[in-house]
Amino acid sequence: MSGGRRKKSAECIPQDLTLASYANSADPKPRYRKSDSVISTAEASPAIEEDWFEREEDDIIADVEKIKVRGTRQLETEEDVGFSSQIFPYDFWFLLGGYIEPEFIGTFAQISRVTRHVVSTQVFWRRLYSRYYRIDQDVGPHFSPESMSRLLGYRTRVIKLLHLIYPRFRLTLAQKSSFWPDLNNLVGRVCTLHWTSKISRQQCYFYFKLKDPHTSQQKYKHTEFFAEESDDFCVSRRLLDDLSDINHNTEQGCKLLQVLNVGWCQLQPVLGLRLKSVSLSVSNEMKHHKLCLDFGPPASKSSDIRVTLTSVLNVKVLNWWNPQYKGNPA
């Protein structure tokens, strides 16, 4: 019974399309199967001549475009959807990484896993350093070629150098410093260091180094393999990982709160305490600003210590890549 139906349906399939095959026709139309409507790429593509040297270059390019590999994906619907894709090799992304501008490095790293790996290599940051560093630039001995020969923290130092000499990064920092920052982004950070710096008889800087407790340090894995190791010379793999870590950054996740205040005043110690709340308002004399910082234990929701500065002239929040950032009083 089922064999007769299959034979009958197979005989009803026309070889050519006629007017009766369209939707507006009143005649009954046969039902086609998906497998009958799929045309292979090999059958659809024209035959290519074997003698490529006697053909024109434009004809060869046209034929190559026609025989590109196309994948087909069968969906649950009545139609078959075709798509094409092209995968570039690792060498292509590696060479392209040498022409990426500093402000587009993050976008380039998000393209694929391959580009992310390219950005994490030493060669990528070495080429970036050689493209923008000049001997006549006054950037200090910390960024000299002799100092940059050390691998530990190489990526961190290149990023600091770019924010010091790259015009677009300098313009961005200048624009952000022209207005007061949002201090609510500092809530939840832990104070790891606090010091003051007196610049004149009437003005003094108060520094609060605040660190995000959820920051994780990215480690670099040393891939070099030593085939022969003797008892006299044994290299620790962990030591090599630490010395070759280009992502090493002791200031990762830290922000520096810089407060310029009129006059010096003694503050309570807040080391190891978490910033619970912050408020900035106008002082009672309407001449300056008033800054209130509430600190408390990390495991508690209450705030035990309040730091109040009533004569604030300016407030800045500096990231670790900012040239004005200071990791310690020295």
Summary of the structure (lengths in Angstrom):
residues: 330
radius of gyration: 33.5
end to end distance: 94.2
largest distance: 106.4
contacts: 718
relative contact order: 0.09
helix: 32%
strand: 20%
